[in-house]
Structure formats: structure tokens, C-alpha cells
Amino acid sequence: MSKLIRSFGFAFEGIHHALRHNQNLQIHFLAVFVVIVAAWFYKVSHIEQAILTVTILVALSAEMINTSLEEM
């Protein structure tokens, strides 16, 4: 079980590192915040929230993969 917890620790450390050093990812996280607030304000349905969540995760993952490839 400790390997799993350690793996998540490394993942969160990587996200933190990317947020500190990547301006585009910071902008993406700001956009995510705006979208979440707008979704709350407009009271979107549960299915729409699920779609937004998946879309947000895909976009952030793609940005992080793109950044890692650019830095290599």
C-alpha cells in the first residue's frame, strides 16, 4: 500500500512542479477555476458536470504531456 501512496505523492509533486514553472498550465488552471465557478453559477446538471470534469482532466493532461515533450 505504501508504494501506491508514494506514487500519488510523486504525481502530486509533478503537478506542483509544473504549476510553478509553466505559465501555460497556470493559465489553464485559471480557466478551470472560471469554468467551475460558471458551472456552479448556472447550476449545470450532474451529467454536464461529469462531462466538464472529463474534458478538464483531458485538457490538463494534454497540456502537461505537451510541456514534458517540449522540455525534452
N, C-alpha and C positions, 0 to 999 in steps of 0.2 A: 504494500500500500504506500510506503514512503517513496517508492520510485514514481508512482503516479502523482503524488503531491509535489515532488521535486520537479517533475515535468511541467506541471502547471505553473510552478514558480518560475521556471525558465521562460515559459511562454509569456507570462505577465511582465517579466523583466525585458523581454524583447519588445513588447508593445510599448513599455515605458521608454525604452531607449529610442524607439522610432518616433515617439511623440516629442521627445526632447530635441531630436536632431533633424526632423523632417518637416519643413514648413507646409508642404502639400498635405501631409497627414493631419497636421493641426487644423488646416482649413476644412478637411473632410470631417473631422470631429466637431468642428463648429457647425457645419452643415447638418450633421446628425443631430446635434442639440436643437437646432432650429426646427428640423423635421419632427422631432419628438414633441416639442412644445406645440407645434402647429397641429399635430395629430391629437394631442390632448385637448387643445382649444376647440377643435372641430368635432371632437368626440367620434372618432372613426370606429368602425366596428371591430370585433375581435379578429375576424378574418383579414381585414385590411391591416390591422396591427401586425399580424403574423407575416403578411406579405412585405410590409415595410421592414420588419426585423430581418427577414431573409435577404432582402435587397440591400439593406445597410451592411450586413455582415459580408455579403459577396463583394460589395464595392470597397469596403475597408480591407478585405483580404487581397483583392486585386491590387490595390494601391501599395500594400506592404510587399507583395511579391514583385511588383514593378520596381519599387525602390531598391529592394535587395538585388535585383538583376542589374539595375543601373550602377549600383555601388561596386558590384563585382567587376 
